[in-house]
Structure formats: C-alpha cells, structure tokens
C-alpha cells in the first residue's frame, strides 16, 4: 500500500493502480524499459492492472512484468468497461493513469486520476478530470513510487 498525508486534504491511500496501455504506458504499442522497471517496482507494493484494447497486439510481450495484470477490453464503450474495472477494484483506493477519451470516466472516479500527456497528447475530456498531469509515464509511476512528491501538487 502507498500512503501519504496531504496537508489540507488528509491521507491518500493507494492499494491499486489502474493504467491504460496505448498512449499512456506505451507509444505505438511499445513500452520503454524504464516504464517496465517502474511497473515491476510498483507491483511489489500495490496491485497493478493494465486495461487495453491492445490495438497493436503487443500488450502480452510488452507487459510481461511479474505482478502486473492485463485486462483486455472489447470493441466499443471502452470508457464504461474501464469504469467497471475501476468499480471492482475500489475507486476510493485506486490511482488511475490515462490519456484518451476512453479514460475520462476512470480518471474522474478514481481517488487519484493522473493524465500522461506523452507524444500522443491527451483528450480534453480526460485532462479536465485529472488531479495531476505529467509529461511521461515514468513521471506518473515515479509519483507513486515516491509518494511524498504528491504533497507539493495536491496540498491545499
């Protein structure tokens, strides 16, 4: 579990991380080695779930990280599918990472919604619902691996 006291907001507890794959963790279906390393470190502390339509058909080889679960989505209504996964995981103790339109509902409902801009950019619907915006997936994962960094952004 990740726990950090946010001044003016109280404690933040994260037991699960729910992440989108393409555009968030991966670019063109490929994950940087640094992202894979951080996912492994995070999976040693909390439950990590990656939700994806697997557009490029690479999630199996790219997310072969012990302790990281992959949930494949079916075509259509993917924002609702991701929200349903979030509901089962427990939104009150989940950090959600995403960038696309189909991520906006999970970003809004999760205790901590983080948008990764990355080279694909981010959808406005998702961006405006996030609590934090970062340029790269490494930065999002580092916030969770070093949770005191969240204090500067989230304190009141």
C-alpha positions in Angstrom: 0.0 0.0 0.0 1.0 3.6 -0.7 0.0 6.1 2.0 0.9 9.8 2.2 -0.6 12.6 4.3 -1.7 15.5 2.1 -1.8 18.8 4.1 -5.2 20.3 3.9 -6.7 17.2 2.3 -5.9 14.3 4.6 -4.5 10.9 3.9 -4.2 9.5 0.4 -4.1 5.7 0.3 -3.5 3.8 -2.9 -3.9 0.0 -3.0 -4.3 -0.4 -6.7 -3.1 1.3 -9.9 -5.3 1.0 -13.0 -3.4 2.1 -16.1 -4.3 2.5 -19.8 -1.8 0.9 -22.2 -1.6 2.7 -25.5 -0.8 6.4 -25.3 -0.3 6.1 -21.5 2.3 3.4 -20.8 3.1 2.6 -24.4 3.7 4.5 -27.7 2.8 2.6 -30.8 2.3 -0.5 -28.7 5.9 -0.3 -27.2 6.9 0.2 -23.6 10.2 1.8 -22.7 12.4 -0.3 -20.5 12.3 2.4 -17.8 8.5 2.1 -17.7 8.7 -1.7 -17.3 11.1 -1.4 -14.4 8.9 1.1 -12.6 5.9 -1.1 -13.1 7.7 -4.0 -11.6 8.7 -1.9 -8.6 5.2 -0.6 -8.2 3.7 -4.2 -8.5 5.8 -5.1 -5.5 3.9 -2.5 -3.4 0.4 -2.4 -4.8 -1.9 -4.2 -7.2 -1.3 -3.1 -10.8 -3.8 -3.6 -13.6 -3.4 -2.6 -17.2 -6.6 -2.1 -19.2 -6.3 -2.1 -23.0 -7.9 -2.9 -26.3 -4.4 -4.0 -27.4 -4.6 -2.0 -30.7 -1.2 -3.1 -31.7 -1.4 -6.7 -30.4 1.7 -6.2 -28.2 0.5 -6.0 -24.7 1.4 -9.6 -24.0 5.1 -9.1 -24.8 5.4 -5.5 -23.6 3.7 -6.0 -20.2 5.4 -9.2 -19.2 6.0 -7.9 -15.7 5.5 -10.1 -12.7 2.6 -9.0 -10.7 1.0 -6.8 -13.4 -2.4 -8.0 -14.6 -3.7 -7.3 -18.1 -7.4 -6.8 -18.8 -8.3 -6.8 -22.4 -11.3 -4.7 -23.5 -13.8 -5.5 -26.2 -14.5 -3.0 -29.0 -17.0 -0.2 -28.2 -17.9 1.6 -25.0 -14.4 1.2 -23.5 -14.8 4.1 -21.1 -17.6 2.2 -19.5 -15.6 -1.0 -19.4 -12.7 0.8 -17.7 -15.1 2.3 -15.2 -16.5 -1.1 -14.4 -13.0 -2.5 -13.8 -12.3 0.5 -11.5 -15.5 -0.1 -9.6 -14.5 -3.7 -9.0 -11.0 -2.6 -7.8 -12.4 0.1 -5.5 -12.2 3.6 -6.7 -11.5 5.0 -3.3 -8.1 3.4 -3.1 -7.1 3.4 -6.8 -4.9 5.6 -8.8 -5.9 5.7 -12.5 -3.5 6.6 -15.3 -4.7 7.5 -18.8 -4.8 9.9 -21.7 -7.6 9.2 -24.1 -11.3 9.9 -24.3 -12.0 6.3 -23.1 -10.1 7.0 -19.9 -12.1 10.0 -18.7 -14.5 8.1 -16.6 -11.9 6.1 -14.7 -9.8 9.3 -14.2 -12.7 11.2 -12.8 -13.9 8.4 -10.4 -10.5 7.2 -9.1 -9.2 8.6 -5.8 -6.2 9.8 -7.8 -6.5 10.5 -11.5 -3.3 11.1 -13.4 -3.1 12.1 -17.1 0.0 11.3 -19.1 0.4 13.7 -22.0 3.1 11.8 -23.9 3.7 12.0 -27.6 0.0 11.2 -28.4 -1.3 14.1 -26.2 -4.4 13.9 -24.1 -8.1 14.2 -24.7 -9.6 17.4 -23.2 -12.4 15.4 -21.5 -9.8 13.3 -19.6 -7.4 16.2 -19.0 -10.0 18.3 -17.2 -11.0 15.5 -14.9 -7.4 14.7 -13.7 -6.0 15.7 -10.4 -2.4 15.6 -11.8 -1.0 15.9 -15.3 2.5 14.7 -16.2 4.5 14.6 -19.4 5.7 10.9 -19.4 4.6 7.6 -17.9 7.9 7.4 -16.0 6.8 10.6 -14.2 3.4 9.2 -13.2 4.9 6.0 -11.9 7.6 7.9 -10.0 4.9 9.9 -8.2 3.5 6.6 -6.9 6.9 5.1 -6.1 7.9 8.3 -4.3 4.6 9.4 -2.8 5.9 12.5 -0.9 6.2 14.1 -4.3 2.4 14.2 -4.4 2.4 16.6 -1.5 3.6 19.6 -3.4 0.9 19.1 -6.1 -2.1 18.1 -4.0 -1.7 20.1 -0.8 -4.2 22.9 -0.1 
